[in-house]
Amino acid sequence: MNNALINLNALLTEADAQPTKDSLTDLVTPPVDVLLHELQIHQIELEMQNEALRQSHLDLEASRARYLNLYEFAPVAYLTLTHEGLIHEINLTGAALLGIERRELIDRHFSAIVAPKDADRWYLLFKKLMRHEEEKHTVELLLRRSNNADFHAQLNCQRVTTDLNALAMHISLTDITKYKHAEEALRKSQRDLNHAQAVAHIGSWRIDLSNNKLEWSDETFRIFGIAKGVPLTYPLFLDCIHPADRQLVDAAWKYALVGKPYDIEHRIIVDQKIKWVREQAEIECDDDGSLLSGFGTTEDITEIKSSQEALQHERAFLRQVIDAVPNVIFVKDREGRFLLGNQALAQCYGTSTEGLIGLTEESLNANVDEVTRFYQNDLLVINSCMPQFIPDEKVTHADGSVHWYNSVKIPLIDNNKCNKVLGVATDITDSKRTAEALRLANQRKDEFLAMLAHELRNPLAPIRNTVQLLNRQKITDPTLAKACHVIDHQVTHMVRLLDDLLDVARYIQGKIRLQVEHLELTDIINNAVETSYPLIESRGQALIINQTATPQWIQGDRVRLAQVLSNLLNNAAKYTNEGGKITLSVTQEGSDVVIDIRDTGVGIAPEILPQIFDLFIQADHSLAHSQGGLGIGLTLVRQLVEKHGGTVTAASAGIGHGSTFSVRLPAVSKASSVVAVEITESVLLTPKYRILVVDDYNDAAESLMMVLEAEGHQVEIANFGIKAIEQAPVFHPQVVLLDIGLPDLNGYEVAKKLRTLPETQNALLIALTGYGQPADIELAQSAGFNHYLLKPVDFERLFALLASSPEEHSDKN
C-alpha cells in the first residue's frame, strides 16, 4: 500500500509538468484505478485487523472482569500493604469481614485493625518481613471489627516488590474464630474430663494389643505416680503392681483376653507407699473376633479401703458402745424378731446379745399383755413411718421384777419402705420413785407455803382494817394522814409479795393476773418512789424526776406497774455508788409513754447486756455478791411490762458508765379514766346489811367489824364455825364474811351448812381467807361461796360487792 502511494505521487508530479488535459488523462487513468483498488483492499484488511484487535480487547476485559469478580468475592480476604504498613488494596470480602467500607480502609494502617493484645506480635512480624529476614510467614492474630468485636484470623503474609522496586506485602486473611472456639471447646472438654477423673480418682487407659502399647489419661499417671510422657507398656504396668498381687493381676488380664470379665482390686506401690486400685476393662475385637484393643478404668480406692477398715473398727467400737450404754437398745423387724440388741436388753431378759437375735418378745417375756402391747406399738411405728414416744412403759424382767421405761421407737426406712423399728428405752424405775417422793415433798411445800401465806396474811388483815377505820375518821393531821397512807400502801405491797411467794411458777410460765384500770402515770411514779426512796435516801443518792407538763394516762394494774418502776429504781440504787444520781424521765413518743430510768452506777458489761432480763441473771458476778437478790427482779419487770402490751430495754456504754432502762407503754386518753371514777363513786353508795363476820383471829374480826359498822352496817362476830351456824338462824345475816381456816369446822363445811338453812340459803357468802391457791378457789365455788377475797381485804372491792344487787349473786348460790 505504501508503494502505491509513492507511485501515485510521482504521477501527479509529471502531470504538473505537462498540463494538457488529454495527455494527462491518457497517462494516469489506468494506474489510479489500480491504486484505488489496492487502497480498498488494504482498507478492508485494516478494518479486519481493527475488528480482531477490538475483539481481543473485549476478551481481555471479560477475563479481567472475571478475575476481579473472583478477587472481590473470594471466600478469603485479600489485602496489599505498602512498605509502611498501610492498606493499599483490599477486596470486598475483607471489607465485609472487618465491617468497614473499603474506601475507609484504603490508606489506613493495618495495625489499627489488630487487637491490642496482638499489636506487638504484628509489629515484629511486619518488620521481620520488610527486613528480608523472611519472605513469607503464616500467623494467627486477634483482629478487631468496627464494632470493637474481636475475632481470630489466620494471615498468610508474603513480601513482594512492585514495578517501581518498592516493597509491599500481600496478605490472605481467613476468619478462624469458629475453629478456635471448637478447638477451645475440645480443650475444655478434655480439661473437664481430666478434672472429673481427678475428682472421682478414676483414670482411663487404652492398650493397643497389636503392639502392646499403653495410653493413660492424666489421672492414671497421677494414680501410678509416673510422670506424664513416659513411654508406657504392659510390662511397665506390671512393675508398678505390688509383688504379692502381680501374678493375680496378670492372670486376670490373660483371662480377660479370652473373654472373661476384668474387674479386680489390687495394690500398687507409689513412692514406696501402698495404694489400692480397682481396675475394670472391656476388650475390643474386629468383626472376625481378632483382638484389637482394650479400654479400661483405674480407680484409686485407697481411701475406700481405709474407710472399710475403719468401718470394721467402728462397728466393733459401736458394739462396745451400745453394750456399755445403760439404756436398752434394739432393732426389730415387722415380725417382731430381734435383729440387734445390746447388753442391757440381754440382761433384762437373762440371755446374751447373740441369743437375742431371731427371737421375739414372746420367747423372752412371759407377760402376755406386755408382749402384745410392745408388738402393737412396733407395728404402729412401722406402718405409720412416724416415731413414737411411749412414757411409763412397764416391763417384766426375767427375774420377775417390774421396771418402768420411757421408750422411743423410730422407723428405719430403706428404699422408701419401713420394715424395721429402732427402740431406745430408759429405765426410769428409780426416777419414778424419786418423782413420787418429790411430788409428796412438793405437796408438803405447797401446803407449807399456803399455811405460811395464811399466817402472814392474818396479821396484815387487822392492820389494813385499822388503817381503813382511821381513814374513815377523816384525819386532818397531814402527818398522820400520810402515815396511814404509807401503812396502807406497804400492806398492799406486802400482799403482792405474798402473792409472788405463792405464784413463782406463775411468773416463770408467764401466767400473771392483772387488775386493769385507767391510771394517771404520776400516781404510779409516786407509789414507786415511795417504795424505793428509803433505799435511795440511805445511800445518799439524788433522785431527779422529769415529767411532761401534760398528765399521761395509761391502762394497767396500779400495783404491778408501781412494782415495775420500784424494781428498776431499787436496781439503780443498788448498783450506783453512794452520792450518785438517778434520773426518772417521762416523755411521749407517738402513741406511747416512755419512762427512762438512768443512773451513774457501775454500768453493765457488754457480754451481760443481752441476757440482763433473763431469770437469775445479775450484773454482779463477784464472789462477794454485795448487792444481794435472787436475780428475778428484772425478769419480773419484763414479764409485767409485756403483759401490759409494752416493752422494756436496757442500755449501757459498759462498766463504769452507768445504765439506762426504758419502759414503753401504750398511752390512753384521759376521757377513758372518767368512767372509772364515776363507777368508783357509784360503788360507794352501798346499801346497809346485816353482816356476820366469821374469823377465829380476834384482831382481824374486831377491826373488820369496826370498819363495817363505820359504814353503817350491822355486824356480829362468830369465832368458830359451829357458832356461826348457831347464830345464823337468830341473826338472819344478809352477808357472811367467812374465814376458811377455822379451828373446828373449815369454811367450806360452814358454807355448805349455811346454804341449807332457810335464813342464809340466799345470803351473800364471801370467803375471806389467807389461802389463795387455785384449788382453794375451786373448793370455795363448789361449797357455795359467791366470792373469794384474800386477806387483808381490799375494801374497794368488798364495798363494790356489797353495793351490787342481790340478783348479781343469785346465780352463784
Salt bridges, closest charged atoms under 4 A:
GLU45 OE1 - HIS42 ND1 3.41
GLU51 OE2 - ARG54 NH2 2.57
GLU61 OE2 - HIS57 NE2 3.68
GLU72 OE1 - ARG102 NH1 2.59
GLU101 OE1 - ARG103 NH1 3.78
ASP118 OD1 - ARG121 NH1 3.61
GLU134 OE1 - HIS137 ND1 2.74
GLU140 OE1 - LYS180 NZ 2.73
ASP150 OD1 - ARG144 NE 2.66
ASP175 OD2 - ARG145 NH2 3.06
GLU183 OE2 - ARG187 NH1 2.64
GLU184 OE1 - ARG187 NH2 2.70
GLU184 OE2 - ARG191 NH2 3.04
ASP192 OD2 - LYS188 NZ 2.95
ASP218 OD1 - LYS228 NZ 2.75
GLU219 OE2 - HIS201 ND1 3.98
GLU219 OE2 - ARG222 NH2 2.64
ASP245 OD2 - ARG267 NE 2.94
ASP250 OD2 - LYS254 NZ 3.23
ASP263 OD2 - ARG278 NH2 2.65
GLU265 OE1 - LYS305 NZ 3.10
GLU279 OE1 - HIS266 NE2 3.28
GLU284 OE1 - ARG206 NH1 3.00
ASP300 OD2 - LYS275 NZ 3.90
ASP323 OD1 - ARG319 NH2 2.91
ASP333 OD2 - ARG337 NE 2.99
GLU335 OE1 - ARG337 NH2 3.42
GLU361 OE2 - LYS332 NZ 2.80
GLU370 OE2 - LYS394 NZ 3.04
ASP378 OD2 - LYS332 NZ 3.07
ASP378 OD1 - LYS409 NZ 2.68
ASP392 OD1 - LYS432 NZ 3.69
ASP427 OD2 - HIS403 ND1 2.89
ASP430 OD1 - ARG433 NH1 3.47
GLU436 OE2 - ARG439 NH2 2.76
ASP446 OD1 - LYS445 NZ 3.03
GLU455 OE2 - HIS454 ND1 3.35
ASP488 OD1 - ARG464 NE 2.89
ASP499 OD1 - ARG457 NH2 2.63
ASP500 OD1 - ARG560 NH1 3.22
ASP503 OD2 - ARG506 NH1 2.49
GLU517 OE2 - ARG558 NE 3.54
GLU530 OE1 - HIS485 NE2 3.53
ASP557 OD1 - ARG496 NH1 3.60
GLU589 OE1 - ARG664 NH2 2.74
ASP592 OD2 - ARG664 NH1 3.58
ASP596 OD2 - ARG598 NH2 3.58
ASP614 OD1 - ARG638 NH1 3.80
ASP695 OD2 - LYS791 NZ 2.73
GLU711 OE2 - ARG472 NE 2.56
ASP739 OD2 - LYS791 NZ 3.58
